[in-house]
Amino acid sequence: MKDLRKDYVLDRFVVVPASQVHAESPDANVGGKCPYCPGSEPMTSPSVLSLVVQDGMLQRLSDSDDSVIEDWSVRVFESKDPIVSTAAAAAYSDKPLYSEPAFGYHQIVVATPDHKQGFQSMTVEQWSNVLVVVQDRVRWLYTQKGVTYVAIYINSGPAAGARTEHAHLNIVTFSAIPPMIELEAEGAHRHMNENGNCPACSMIAVESSGPRQVLATDNFLSFCPWASTHPYEFWIYPKRHITSFSKITQKEIGDLALMLRATLGGMAKALKDAPFNLVFHLSPEKKNSRQIHWHIEVYPLTSTLSGLERGFGVFVNDVRPEKSAETLGSACRKELASLVGIT
Protein backbone atom coordinates (compact mmCIF):
# COMPACT_ATOMS: atom_id res chain seq x y z
CA MET A 1 0.00 0.00 0.00
CA LYS A 2 1.19 3.52 -0.81
CA ASP A 3 1.49 6.31 1.75
CA LEU A 4 -0.65 9.44 1.94
CA ARG A 5 1.67 12.17 3.25
CA LYS A 6 0.40 15.49 4.59
CA ASP A 7 2.13 18.82 4.14
CA TYR A 8 3.86 20.22 7.25
CA VAL A 9 1.22 22.97 7.64
CA LEU A 10 -1.37 22.91 4.83
CA ASP A 11 -4.24 20.45 4.51
CA ARG A 12 -2.61 19.10 1.36
CA PHE A 13 -1.83 15.44 0.78
CA VAL A 14 0.35 13.60 -1.72
CA VAL A 15 0.47 9.87 -2.50
CA VAL A 16 3.98 8.41 -2.51
CA PRO A 17 5.22 4.81 -2.97
CA ALA A 18 5.79 2.82 0.22
CA SER A 19 9.06 1.70 -1.42
CA GLN A 20 10.58 2.88 -4.67
CA VAL A 21 9.98 0.48 -7.57
CA HIS A 22 11.37 1.17 -11.02
CA ALA A 23 9.58 -1.60 -12.87
CA GLU A 24 7.22 -0.64 -15.67
CA SER A 25 3.62 -0.20 -14.59
CA PRO A 26 1.59 -3.38 -15.21
CA ASP A 27 -1.21 -1.13 -16.50
CA ALA A 28 1.00 0.20 -19.31
CA ASN A 29 1.63 -1.33 -22.72
CA VAL A 30 3.88 -4.38 -22.40
CA GLY A 31 6.04 -5.50 -25.30
CA GLY A 32 4.00 -3.37 -27.67
CA LYS A 33 0.78 -5.16 -26.67
CA CYS A 34 -2.07 -3.15 -25.17
CA PRO A 35 -3.51 -4.75 -22.01
CA TYR A 36 -6.84 -3.01 -22.57
CA CYS A 37 -7.58 -4.53 -25.98
CA PRO A 38 -9.85 -7.56 -26.52
CA GLY A 39 -7.78 -10.74 -26.26
CA SER A 40 -5.48 -9.19 -23.64
CA GLU A 41 -7.85 -9.68 -20.71
CA PRO A 42 -5.44 -12.04 -18.86
CA MET A 43 -2.95 -9.13 -18.69
CA THR A 44 -5.27 -7.23 -16.34
CA SER A 45 -7.11 -8.04 -13.15
CA PRO A 46 -10.41 -9.91 -13.67
CA SER A 47 -13.28 -7.67 -14.65
CA VAL A 48 -15.63 -6.61 -11.88
CA LEU A 49 -18.05 -5.45 -14.57
CA SER A 50 -18.19 -6.18 -18.28
CA LEU A 51 -20.96 -4.48 -20.20
CA VAL A 52 -22.11 -6.67 -23.09
CA VAL A 53 -24.60 -5.51 -25.72
CA GLN A 54 -26.80 -8.31 -27.05
CA ASP A 55 -29.86 -7.74 -29.25
CA GLY A 56 -29.95 -4.11 -28.20
CA MET A 57 -30.00 -5.03 -24.50
CA LEU A 58 -27.26 -4.29 -21.97
CA GLN A 59 -25.99 -7.16 -19.82
CA ARG A 60 -23.82 -6.57 -16.75
CA LEU A 61 -21.43 -9.51 -16.38
CA SER A 62 -18.08 -10.17 -14.71
CA ASP A 63 -15.13 -12.54 -15.10
CA SER A 64 -15.05 -15.72 -13.03
CA ASP A 65 -12.16 -17.92 -11.90
CA ASP A 66 -12.44 -20.09 -15.00
CA SER A 67 -13.84 -17.79 -17.68
CA VAL A 68 -13.32 -14.33 -19.14
CA ILE A 69 -16.16 -12.28 -20.60
CA GLU A 70 -15.59 -11.65 -24.30
CA ASP A 71 -17.27 -9.33 -26.82
CA TRP A 72 -17.60 -6.61 -24.19
CA SER A 73 -18.51 -3.00 -24.91
CA VAL A 74 -17.09 -1.52 -21.69
CA ARG A 75 -14.83 -3.34 -19.21
CA VAL A 76 -13.98 -2.47 -15.59
CA PHE A 77 -11.24 -3.98 -13.43
CA GLU A 78 -9.02 -3.14 -10.48
CA SER A 79 -5.78 -1.39 -11.45
CA LYS A 80 -2.62 -3.46 -11.03
CA ASP A 81 -0.72 -0.29 -10.18
CA PRO A 82 -3.26 1.47 -7.95
CA ILE A 83 -2.94 4.96 -6.55
CA VAL A 84 -4.84 3.72 -3.49
CA SER A 85 -5.38 0.19 -2.21
CA THR A 86 -7.58 -1.85 0.13
CA ALA A 87 -4.62 -4.04 1.12
CA ALA A 88 -4.38 -4.77 4.83
CA ALA A 89 -0.87 -3.32 5.32
CA ALA A 90 -1.06 -0.06 7.25
CA ALA A 91 1.54 2.37 8.58
CA TYR A 92 1.01 5.72 10.29
CA SER A 93 3.38 8.47 11.37
CA ASP A 94 2.64 11.53 13.47
CA LYS A 95 3.19 15.27 12.98
CA PRO A 96 5.17 17.03 11.69
CA LEU A 97 5.84 14.11 9.32
CA TYR A 98 2.26 12.86 9.22
CA SER A 99 1.30 10.02 6.91
CA GLU A 100 -1.42 7.41 6.69
CA PRO A 101 -2.16 4.47 4.39
CA ALA A 102 -3.50 5.51 0.99
CA PHE A 103 -6.67 3.45 1.42
CA GLY A 104 -9.26 3.08 -1.33
CA TYR A 105 -10.30 1.48 -4.59
CA HIS A 106 -8.74 2.20 -7.98
CA GLN A 107 -10.70 0.88 -10.94
CA ILE A 108 -10.00 1.22 -14.65
CA VAL A 109 -12.93 1.68 -17.05
CA VAL A 110 -11.93 0.72 -20.60
CA ALA A 111 -14.28 2.86 -22.66
CA THR A 112 -14.22 0.95 -25.93
CA PRO A 113 -12.82 -2.32 -27.31
CA ASP A 114 -11.46 -0.39 -30.32
CA HIS A 115 -7.85 0.66 -29.58
CA LYS A 116 -7.91 3.36 -32.27
CA GLN A 117 -11.19 4.92 -31.17
CA GLY A 118 -10.56 7.84 -28.82
CA PHE A 119 -13.02 9.71 -26.63
CA GLN A 120 -13.26 12.33 -29.37
CA SER A 121 -14.45 9.80 -31.98
CA MET A 122 -16.50 7.29 -29.97
CA THR A 123 -20.15 7.02 -30.95
CA VAL A 124 -22.76 8.72 -28.81
CA GLU A 125 -24.18 5.28 -28.03
CA GLN A 126 -20.79 4.09 -26.78
CA TRP A 127 -20.45 7.20 -24.64
CA SER A 128 -23.85 6.42 -23.18
CA ASN A 129 -22.69 2.89 -22.32
CA VAL A 130 -19.62 4.31 -20.59
CA LEU A 131 -21.72 6.70 -18.50
CA VAL A 132 -24.07 3.86 -17.49
CA VAL A 133 -21.04 1.90 -16.25
CA VAL A 134 -19.55 4.88 -14.42
CA GLN A 135 -22.89 5.50 -12.71
CA ASP A 136 -23.01 1.82 -11.69
CA ARG A 137 -19.52 2.01 -10.22
CA VAL A 138 -20.25 5.23 -8.31
CA ARG A 139 -23.31 3.67 -6.72
CA TRP A 140 -21.45 0.50 -5.74
CA LEU A 141 -18.35 2.24 -4.41
CA TYR A 142 -20.37 4.50 -2.12
CA THR A 143 -21.73 1.36 -0.40
CA GLN A 144 -18.21 0.30 0.60
CA LYS A 145 -16.65 0.98 3.99
CA GLY A 146 -13.90 3.59 4.07
CA VAL A 147 -15.16 5.37 0.92
CA THR A 148 -15.89 9.05 1.53
CA TYR A 149 -15.34 10.36 -2.00
CA VAL A 150 -15.31 8.86 -5.50
CA ALA A 151 -13.06 10.67 -8.00
CA ILE A 152 -13.54 10.08 -11.74
CA TYR A 153 -11.07 11.39 -14.30
CA ILE A 154 -9.63 10.93 -17.79
CA ASN A 155 -6.00 11.36 -18.82
CA SER A 156 -5.89 11.55 -22.61
CA GLY A 157 -2.42 11.59 -24.15
CA PRO A 158 1.02 11.00 -22.58
CA ALA A 159 1.38 14.68 -21.66
CA ALA A 160 -1.86 14.39 -19.69
CA GLY A 161 -0.64 11.38 -17.70
CA ALA A 162 -2.04 8.52 -19.80
CA ARG A 163 0.03 5.31 -19.66
CA THR A 164 -1.65 3.85 -22.72
CA GLU A 165 -3.40 5.48 -25.66
CA HIS A 166 -6.38 3.12 -25.36
CA ALA A 167 -9.34 5.23 -24.17
CA HIS A 168 -10.03 4.64 -20.48
CA LEU A 169 -11.18 6.36 -17.29
CA ASN A 170 -9.83 6.11 -13.76
CA ILE A 171 -12.11 5.82 -10.74
CA VAL A 172 -10.28 6.37 -7.44
CA THR A 173 -11.84 6.53 -3.98
CA PHE A 174 -10.58 8.40 -0.94
CA SER A 175 -11.32 8.20 2.77
CA ALA A 176 -11.47 12.01 2.94
CA ILE A 177 -12.89 14.70 0.67
CA PRO A 178 -10.19 15.98 -1.77
CA PRO A 179 -9.03 19.57 -1.12
CA MET A 180 -10.43 21.02 -4.36
CA ILE A 181 -13.87 19.55 -3.70
CA GLU A 182 -13.75 20.73 -0.08
CA LEU A 183 -12.95 24.29 -1.21
CA GLU A 184 -15.72 24.22 -3.81
CA ALA A 185 -18.23 22.83 -1.30
CA GLU A 186 -17.28 25.46 1.29
CA GLY A 187 -17.71 28.22 -1.28
CA ALA A 188 -21.10 26.88 -2.37
CA HIS A 189 -22.22 26.50 1.25
CA ARG A 190 -21.19 30.07 2.04
CA HIS A 191 -22.97 31.41 -1.06
CA MET A 192 -26.15 29.52 -0.16
CA ASN A 193 -26.14 30.99 3.35
CA GLU A 194 -25.53 34.53 2.10
CA ASN A 195 -27.75 34.53 -1.00
CA GLY A 196 -30.22 31.70 -0.54
CA ASN A 197 -29.52 30.04 -3.87
CA CYS A 198 -27.06 27.67 -5.54
CA PRO A 199 -24.07 29.57 -7.02
CA ALA A 200 -23.86 27.12 -9.93
CA CYS A 201 -27.51 27.71 -10.84
CA SER A 202 -26.85 31.47 -10.87
CA MET A 203 -23.76 30.88 -12.99
CA ILE A 204 -25.71 28.73 -15.48
CA ALA A 205 -28.35 31.47 -15.83
CA VAL A 206 -25.63 34.01 -16.69
CA GLU A 207 -23.56 31.81 -19.02
CA SER A 208 -26.57 30.39 -20.93
CA SER A 209 -26.84 33.57 -22.98
CA GLY A 210 -23.33 34.93 -22.59
CA PRO A 211 -20.22 35.11 -24.78
CA ARG A 212 -18.56 32.18 -22.99
CA GLN A 213 -21.15 29.56 -23.93
CA VAL A 214 -19.67 26.69 -25.96
CA LEU A 215 -22.67 24.42 -26.52
CA ALA A 216 -26.11 23.70 -25.11
CA THR A 217 -28.32 20.61 -25.26
CA ASP A 218 -31.71 19.96 -23.69
CA ASN A 219 -30.26 19.13 -20.28
CA PHE A 220 -26.64 20.38 -20.25
CA LEU A 221 -24.66 23.55 -20.81
CA SER A 222 -20.95 23.81 -21.62
CA PHE A 223 -19.05 27.07 -21.29
CA CYS A 224 -15.60 28.51 -20.69
CA PRO A 225 -15.62 29.81 -17.10
CA TRP A 226 -15.25 33.54 -16.41
CA ALA A 227 -11.96 33.00 -14.54
CA SER A 228 -10.56 30.11 -16.60
CA THR A 229 -7.18 28.99 -15.28
CA HIS A 230 -6.16 27.34 -18.57
CA PRO A 231 -6.60 28.26 -22.26
CA TYR A 232 -9.70 26.57 -23.73
CA GLU A 233 -10.77 25.14 -20.37
CA PHE A 234 -14.50 24.42 -20.36
CA TRP A 235 -17.09 23.06 -17.93
CA ILE A 236 -20.22 20.99 -18.50
CA TYR A 237 -23.12 21.50 -16.07
CA PRO A 238 -26.57 19.91 -15.83
CA LYS A 239 -29.13 22.68 -16.23
CA ARG A 240 -31.32 21.38 -13.42
CA HIS A 241 -30.06 21.62 -9.87
CA ILE A 242 -28.73 18.21 -8.90
CA THR A 243 -25.87 17.23 -6.60
CA SER A 244 -25.71 13.49 -7.32
CA PHE A 245 -24.43 12.06 -10.60
CA SER A 246 -25.70 8.62 -9.59
CA LYS A 247 -29.28 9.94 -9.68
CA ILE A 248 -29.37 11.36 -13.21
CA THR A 249 -31.93 9.71 -15.49
CA GLN A 250 -31.33 7.54 -18.55
CA LYS A 251 -32.55 10.41 -20.72
CA GLU A 252 -30.00 12.71 -19.11
CA ILE A 253 -27.27 10.10 -19.63
CA GLY A 254 -28.08 10.04 -23.35
CA ASP A 255 -28.01 13.83 -23.52
CA LEU A 256 -24.72 13.99 -21.60
CA ALA A 257 -23.25 11.41 -24.00
CA LEU A 258 -24.18 13.69 -26.89
CA MET A 259 -22.69 16.72 -25.14
CA LEU A 260 -19.40 14.94 -24.34
CA ARG A 261 -19.03 13.52 -27.83
CA ALA A 262 -19.75 16.88 -29.48
CA THR A 263 -17.50 18.97 -27.22
CA LEU A 264 -14.56 16.56 -27.16
CA GLY A 265 -14.86 15.96 -30.89
CA GLY A 266 -15.04 19.68 -31.60
CA MET A 267 -12.15 20.38 -29.24
CA ALA A 268 -10.01 17.76 -30.99
CA LYS A 269 -10.55 19.45 -34.34
CA ALA A 270 -10.13 23.00 -33.06
CA LEU A 271 -7.01 22.23 -31.02
CA LYS A 272 -5.48 19.55 -33.27
CA ASP A 273 -5.96 16.60 -30.90
CA ALA A 274 -4.38 18.35 -27.93
CA PRO A 275 -3.97 16.12 -24.86
CA PHE A 276 -6.46 16.82 -22.11
CA ASN A 277 -7.66 15.98 -18.62
CA LEU A 278 -11.33 15.56 -17.84
CA VAL A 279 -12.60 15.42 -14.25
CA PHE A 280 -15.98 14.87 -12.62
CA HIS A 281 -16.70 17.12 -9.65
CA LEU A 282 -19.32 15.31 -7.57
CA SER A 283 -20.81 15.82 -4.13
CA PRO A 284 -19.92 13.22 -1.52
CA GLU A 285 -22.93 10.89 -1.50
CA LYS A 286 -22.71 9.82 2.11
CA LYS A 287 -24.06 12.06 4.88
CA ASN A 288 -22.52 15.47 4.28
CA SER A 289 -23.98 18.96 4.52
CA ARG A 290 -21.52 20.42 2.02
CA GLN A 291 -22.97 19.72 -1.42
CA ILE A 292 -22.07 20.99 -4.89
CA HIS A 293 -23.96 21.12 -8.17
CA TRP A 294 -22.15 18.24 -9.88
CA HIS A 295 -20.38 18.93 -13.16
CA ILE A 296 -17.50 18.02 -15.47
CA GLU A 297 -14.37 20.10 -16.08
CA VAL A 298 -12.15 19.69 -19.17
CA TYR A 299 -8.57 20.97 -19.36
CA PRO A 300 -6.88 20.90 -22.79
CA LEU A 301 -3.11 20.99 -22.35
CA THR A 302 -2.03 23.71 -24.77
CA SER A 303 0.42 25.46 -22.44
CA THR A 304 2.73 24.69 -19.52
CA LEU A 305 2.66 25.94 -15.95
CA SER A 306 5.17 28.55 -14.84
CA GLY A 307 6.72 29.28 -11.47
CA LEU A 308 3.85 31.69 -10.76
CA GLU A 309 1.26 28.91 -10.98
CA ARG A 310 3.32 26.22 -9.24
CA GLY A 311 4.84 28.41 -6.55
CA PHE A 312 2.04 30.84 -5.75
CA GLY A 313 -1.19 29.38 -7.14
CA VAL A 314 -1.74 32.45 -9.33
CA PHE A 315 -2.74 31.43 -12.86
CA VAL A 316 -2.03 33.42 -16.00
CA ASN A 317 -4.31 32.55 -18.94
CA ASP A 318 -3.01 33.87 -22.26
CA VAL A 319 -6.32 33.26 -24.06
CA ARG A 320 -9.42 35.19 -23.00
CA PRO A 321 -12.25 32.78 -22.07
CA GLU A 322 -14.51 34.60 -24.54
CA LYS A 323 -12.05 33.83 -27.36
CA SER A 324 -11.71 30.22 -26.18
CA ALA A 325 -15.50 29.86 -26.25
CA GLU A 326 -15.69 31.37 -29.74
CA THR A 327 -13.11 28.90 -31.08
CA LEU A 328 -14.52 25.87 -29.29
CA GLY A 329 -18.15 26.82 -29.84
CA SER A 330 -17.79 27.03 -33.60
CA ALA A 331 -16.12 23.62 -33.81
CA CYS A 332 -18.47 21.98 -31.30
CA ARG A 333 -21.63 23.22 -33.00
CA LYS A 334 -20.41 21.78 -36.30
CA GLU A 335 -19.63 18.50 -34.53
CA LEU A 336 -23.07 18.40 -32.94
CA ALA A 337 -24.75 19.12 -36.27
CA SER A 338 -22.95 16.21 -37.92
CA LEU A 339 -23.86 13.89 -35.04
CA VAL A 340 -27.56 14.64 -35.24
CA GLY A 341 -27.63 14.64 -39.06
CA ILE A 342 -27.91 18.35 -39.74
CA THR A 343 -25.83 19.58 -42.68
C-alpha positions as a printed NumPy array, in Angstrom:
array([[  0.   ,   0.   ,   0.   ],
       [  1.192,   3.517,  -0.81 ],
       [  1.486,   6.31 ,   1.752],
       [ -0.65 ,   9.437,   1.937],
       [  1.67 ,  12.169,   3.248],
       [  0.402,  15.485,   4.592],
       [  2.126,  18.825,   4.135],
       [  3.857,  20.219,   7.254],
       [  1.22 ,  22.966,   7.644],
       [ -1.366,  22.911,   4.834],
       [ -4.236,  20.448,   4.506],
       [ -2.613,  19.101,   1.36 ],
       [ -1.832,  15.441,   0.784],
       [  0.349,  13.597,  -1.719],
       [  0.471,   9.873,  -2.498],
       [  3.983,   8.408,  -2.514],
       [  5.219,   4.812,  -2.966],
       [  5.792,   2.818,   0.217],
       [  9.061,   1.697,  -1.423],
       [ 10.579,   2.882,  -4.669],
       [  9.982,   0.478,  -7.567],
       [ 11.373,   1.169, -11.017],
       [  9.582,  -1.599, -12.868],
       [  7.219,  -0.64 , -15.666],
       [  3.619,  -0.195, -14.589],
       [  1.588,  -3.379, -15.206],
       [ -1.211,  -1.132, -16.501],
       [  0.998,   0.203, -19.307],
       [  1.627,  -1.334, -22.721],
       [  3.881,  -4.381, -22.399],
       [  6.035,  -5.497, -25.3  ],
       [  3.996,  -3.367, -27.669],
       [  0.779,  -5.157, -26.672],
       [ -2.066,  -3.153, -25.169],
       [ -3.508,  -4.753, -22.01 ],
       [ -6.839,  -3.005, -22.573],
       [ -7.577,  -4.529, -25.985],
       [ -9.854,  -7.56 , -26.519],
       [ -7.781, -10.74 , -26.256],
       [ -5.478,  -9.186, -23.639],
       [ -7.854,  -9.685, -20.713],
       [ -5.437, -12.043, -18.858],
       [ -2.951,  -9.135, -18.686],
       [ -5.274,  -7.228, -16.338],
       [ -7.108,  -8.042, -13.147],
       [-10.408,  -9.91 , -13.667],
       [-13.279,  -7.668, -14.65 ],
       [-15.627,  -6.608, -11.882],
       [-18.049,  -5.449, -14.565],
       [-18.185,  -6.179, -18.282],
       [-20.957,  -4.479, -20.196],
       [-22.107,  -6.666, -23.086],
       [-24.598,  -5.508, -25.72 ],
       [-26.8  ,  -8.308, -27.055],
       [-29.86 ,  -7.744, -29.248],
       [-29.952,  -4.108, -28.199],
       [-30.   ,  -5.034, -24.499],
       [-27.255,  -4.29 , -21.974],
       [-25.986,  -7.16 , -19.824],
       [-23.823,  -6.568, -16.754],
       [-21.434,  -9.513, -16.376],
       [-18.078, -10.173, -14.713],
       [-15.132, -12.536, -15.101],
       [-15.054, -15.717, -13.03 ],
       [-12.164, -17.916, -11.899],
       [-12.438, -20.095, -14.996],
       [-13.841, -17.788, -17.675],
       [-13.321, -14.327, -19.138],
       [-16.157, -12.275, -20.597],
       [-15.594, -11.646, -24.303],
       [-17.269,  -9.33 , -26.817],
       [-17.603,  -6.611, -24.193],
       [-18.512,  -3.002, -24.91 ],
       [-17.088,  -1.519, -21.693],
       [-14.834,  -3.335, -19.206],
       [-13.983,  -2.468, -15.592],
       [-11.245,  -3.983, -13.427],
       [ -9.02 ,  -3.138, -10.485],
       [ -5.777,  -1.393, -11.446],
       [ -2.622,  -3.463, -11.028],
       [ -0.724,  -0.288, -10.18 ],
       [ -3.262,   1.47 ,  -7.951],
       [ -2.938,   4.955,  -6.545],
       [ -4.84 ,   3.717,  -3.489],
       [ -5.376,   0.194,  -2.215],
       [ -7.577,  -1.847,   0.126],
       [ -4.619,  -4.035,   1.116],
       [ -4.375,  -4.769,   4.833],
       [ -0.875,  -3.323,   5.318],
       [ -1.059,  -0.058,   7.253],
       [  1.539,   2.374,   8.576],
       [  1.011,   5.718,  10.29 ],
       [  3.384,   8.468,  11.369],
       [  2.636,  11.525,  13.47 ],
       [  3.193,  15.274,  12.981],
       [  5.175,  17.035,  11.689],
       [  5.838,  14.111,   9.32 ],
       [  2.261,  12.864,   9.22 ],
       [  1.297,  10.025,   6.906],
       [ -1.418,   7.406,   6.688],
       [ -2.165,   4.472,   4.39 ],
       [ -3.502,   5.509,   0.987],
       [ -6.671,   3.452,   1.419],
       [ -9.258,   3.082,  -1.325],
       [-10.301,   1.483,  -4.593],
       [ -8.742,   2.205,  -7.98 ],
       [-10.701,   0.877, -10.938],
       [ -9.999,   1.222, -14.655],
       [-12.925,   1.679, -17.052],
       [-11.93 ,   0.718, -20.604],
       [-14.279,   2.865, -22.663],
       [-14.218,   0.95 , -25.93 ],
       [-12.82 ,  -2.323, -27.309],
       [-11.457,  -0.387, -30.316],
       [ -7.85 ,   0.663, -29.581],
       [ -7.913,   3.363, -32.269],
       [-11.194,   4.922, -31.166],
       [-10.564,   7.839, -28.825],
       [-13.023,   9.706, -26.63 ],
       [-13.26 ,  12.329, -29.371],
       [-14.449,   9.8  , -31.981],
       [-16.496,   7.291, -29.966],
       [-20.148,   7.02 , -30.954],
       [-22.764,   8.724, -28.809],
       [-24.181,   5.279, -28.026],
       [-20.793,   4.092, -26.777],
       [-20.448,   7.201, -24.636],
       [-23.855,   6.421, -23.175],
       [-22.69 ,   2.89 , -22.323],
       [-19.618,   4.315, -20.593],
       [-21.715,   6.695, -18.503],
       [-24.068,   3.865, -17.485],
       [-21.043,   1.901, -16.253],
       [-19.551,   4.879, -14.417],
       [-22.886,   5.502, -12.712],
       [-23.012,   1.816, -11.692],
       [-19.515,   2.008, -10.218],
       [-20.247,   5.234,  -8.306],
       [-23.312,   3.669,  -6.725],
       [-21.448,   0.499,  -5.742],
       [-18.351,   2.242,  -4.41 ],
       [-20.368,   4.495,  -2.123],
       [-21.733,   1.363,  -0.397],
       [-18.21 ,   0.305,   0.598],
       [-16.651,   0.979,   3.991],
       [-13.904,   3.595,   4.067],
       [-15.16 ,   5.371,   0.919],
       [-15.891,   9.054,   1.529],
       [-15.336,  10.356,  -1.997],
       [-15.31 ,   8.857,  -5.501],
       [-13.059,  10.665,  -8.002],
       [-13.537,  10.077, -11.742],
       [-11.07 ,  11.388, -14.3  ],
       [ -9.632,  10.925, -17.787],
       [ -6.003,  11.363, -18.816],
       [ -5.887,  11.555, -22.614],
       [ -2.416,  11.594, -24.145],
       [  1.019,  10.998, -22.575],
       [  1.383,  14.676, -21.657],
       [ -1.86 ,  14.388, -19.693],
       [ -0.638,  11.382, -17.701],
       [ -2.039,   8.516, -19.803],
       [  0.03 ,   5.313, -19.659],
       [ -1.655,   3.854, -22.722],
       [ -3.399,   5.481, -25.662],
       [ -6.384,   3.123, -25.357],
       [ -9.34 ,   5.234, -24.165],
       [-10.028,   4.643, -20.477],
       [-11.184,   6.364, -17.295],
       [ -9.83 ,   6.113, -13.76 ],
       [-12.109,   5.823, -10.743],
       [-10.28 ,   6.367,  -7.443],
       [-11.836,   6.526,  -3.98 ],
       [-10.584,   8.404,  -0.937],
       [-11.32 ,   8.202,   2.766],
       [-11.466,  12.009,   2.942],
       [-12.891,  14.698,   0.665],
       [-10.192,  15.98 ,  -1.768],
       [ -9.033,  19.571,  -1.115],
       [-10.426,  21.017,  -4.363],
       [-13.873,  19.555,  -3.699],
       [-13.751,  20.731,  -0.081],
       [-12.953,  24.29 ,  -1.207],
       [-15.715,  24.222,  -3.807],
       [-18.227,  22.832,  -1.304],
       [-17.276,  25.455,   1.295],
       [-17.714,  28.22 ,  -1.279],
       [-21.096,  26.879,  -2.372],
       [-22.223,  26.503,   1.248],
       [-21.185,  30.072,   2.035],
       [-22.967,  31.411,  -1.064],
       [-26.15 ,  29.518,  -0.158],
       [-26.139,  30.994,   3.351],
       [-25.533,  34.528,   2.097],
       [-27.752,  34.527,  -0.998],
       [-30.218,  31.705,  -0.537],
       [-29.522,  30.036,  -3.865],
       [-27.059,  27.669,  -5.545],
       [-24.074,  29.57 ,  -7.019],
       [-23.864,  27.12 ,  -9.929],
       [-27.514,  27.712, -10.841],
       [-26.853,  31.467, -10.875],
       [-23.757,  30.883, -12.993],
       [-25.714,  28.731, -15.477],
       [-28.346,  31.47 , -15.833],
       [-25.626,  34.007, -16.687],
       [-23.564,  31.812, -19.022],
       [-26.569,  30.391, -20.932],
       [-26.843,  33.566, -22.981],
       [-23.33 ,  34.927, -22.594],
       [-20.224,  35.106, -24.784],
       [-18.557,  32.184, -22.992],
       [-21.147,  29.558, -23.931],
       [-19.666,  26.692, -25.96 ],
       [-22.671,  24.422, -26.522],
       [-26.111,  23.702, -25.105],
       [-28.316,  20.609, -25.262],
       [-31.71 ,  19.959, -23.691],
       [-30.257,  19.133, -20.283],
       [-26.645,  20.381, -20.253],
       [-24.657,  23.554, -20.809],
       [-20.954,  23.814, -21.622],
       [-19.051,  27.068, -21.292],
       [-15.601,  28.511, -20.686],
       [-15.621,  29.813, -17.102],
       [-15.246,  33.538, -16.408],
       [-11.961,  32.997, -14.535],
       [-10.558,  30.109, -16.598],
       [ -7.181,  28.992, -15.281],
       [ -6.163,  27.344, -18.571],
       [ -6.597,  28.258, -22.255],
       [ -9.703,  26.573, -23.734],
       [-10.773,  25.142, -20.373],
       [-14.504,  24.423, -20.362],
       [-17.087,  23.063, -17.933],
       [-20.224,  20.993, -18.497],
       [-23.121,  21.503, -16.068],
       [-26.567,  19.908, -15.832],
       [-29.128,  22.677, -16.232],
       [-31.324,  21.379, -13.417],
       [-30.058,  21.623,  -9.869],
       [-28.726,  18.206,  -8.903],
       [-25.873,  17.227,  -6.596],
       [-25.707,  13.49 ,  -7.317],
       [-24.429,  12.059, -10.602],
       [-25.698,   8.621,  -9.587],
       [-29.279,   9.938,  -9.684],
       [-29.373,  11.358, -13.211],
       [-31.93 ,   9.714, -15.491],
       [-31.335,   7.544, -18.548],
       [-32.555,  10.411, -20.722],
       [-29.998,  12.713, -19.113],
       [-27.274,  10.104, -19.625],
       [-28.084,  10.037, -23.346],
       [-28.015,  13.829, -23.52 ],
       [-24.72 ,  13.993, -21.601],
       [-23.248,  11.413, -23.996],
       [-24.183,  13.692, -26.895],
       [-22.688,  16.716, -25.136],
       [-19.403,  14.936, -24.336],
       [-19.032,  13.521, -27.831],
       [-19.755,  16.878, -29.476],
       [-17.501,  18.971, -27.219],
       [-14.558,  16.564, -27.164],
       [-14.863,  15.963, -30.889],
       [-15.041,  19.684, -31.599],
       [-12.148,  20.376, -29.241],
       [-10.009,  17.76 , -30.989],
       [-10.552,  19.446, -34.336],
       [-10.134,  22.998, -33.061],
       [ -7.012,  22.229, -31.021],
       [ -5.478,  19.555, -33.27 ],
       [ -5.963,  16.596, -30.901],
       [ -4.381,  18.35 , -27.926],
       [ -3.968,  16.116, -24.857],
       [ -6.461,  16.824, -22.112],
       [ -7.658,  15.984, -18.621],
       [-11.334,  15.557, -17.837],
       [-12.599,  15.415, -14.249],
       [-15.982,  14.866, -12.623],
       [-16.702,  17.124,  -9.651],
       [-19.32 ,  15.31 ,  -7.568],
       [-20.811,  15.816,  -4.135],
       [-19.922,  13.221,  -1.516],
       [-22.93 ,  10.895,  -1.5  ],
       [-22.711,   9.822,   2.111],
       [-24.058,  12.061,   4.878],
       [-22.516,  15.471,   4.281],
       [-23.984,  18.964,   4.518],
       [-21.52 ,  20.422,   2.016],
       [-22.974,  19.723,  -1.418],
       [-22.073,  20.989,  -4.889],
       [-23.964,  21.117,  -8.168],
       [-22.154,  18.236,  -9.883],
       [-20.38 ,  18.935, -13.16 ],
       [-17.495,  18.017, -15.47 ],
       [-14.366,  20.097, -16.084],
       [-12.147,  19.691, -19.175],
       [ -8.568,  20.971, -19.356],
       [ -6.876,  20.895, -22.792],
       [ -3.109,  20.992, -22.351],
       [ -2.027,  23.709, -24.766],
       [  0.423,  25.465, -22.44 ],
       [  2.733,  24.686, -19.523],
       [  2.66 ,  25.935, -15.95 ],
       [  5.175,  28.551, -14.838],
       [  6.718,  29.282, -11.468],
       [  3.854,  31.687, -10.756],
       [  1.259,  28.91 , -10.98 ],
       [  3.317,  26.223,  -9.236],
       [  4.842,  28.414,  -6.552],
       [  2.037,  30.843,  -5.754],
       [ -1.194,  29.375,  -7.136],
       [ -1.739,  32.449,  -9.332],
       [ -2.739,  31.427, -12.856],
       [ -2.032,  33.42 , -16.   ],
       [ -4.306,  32.547, -18.944],
       [ -3.01 ,  33.87 , -22.265],
       [ -6.324,  33.257, -24.063],
       [ -9.419,  35.189, -23.004],
       [-12.252,  32.785, -22.067],
       [-14.507,  34.596, -24.543],
       [-12.047,  33.83 , -27.355],
       [-11.715,  30.224, -26.179],
       [-15.499,  29.863, -26.249],
       [-15.686,  31.371, -29.735],
       [-13.11 ,  28.905, -31.078],
       [-14.518,  25.87 , -29.293],
       [-18.154,  26.82 , -29.841],
       [-17.792,  27.03 , -33.603],
       [-16.116,  23.624, -33.808],
       [-18.47 ,  21.977, -31.303],
       [-21.634,  23.222, -33.005],
       [-20.414,  21.776, -36.296],
       [-19.634,  18.499, -34.531],
       [-23.065,  18.396, -32.937],
       [-24.752,  19.118, -36.267],
       [-22.946,  16.209, -37.922],
       [-23.856,  13.887, -35.043],
       [-27.564,  14.641, -35.243],
       [-27.626,  14.637, -39.055],
       [-27.911,  18.354, -39.737],
       [-25.826,  19.585, -42.682]])
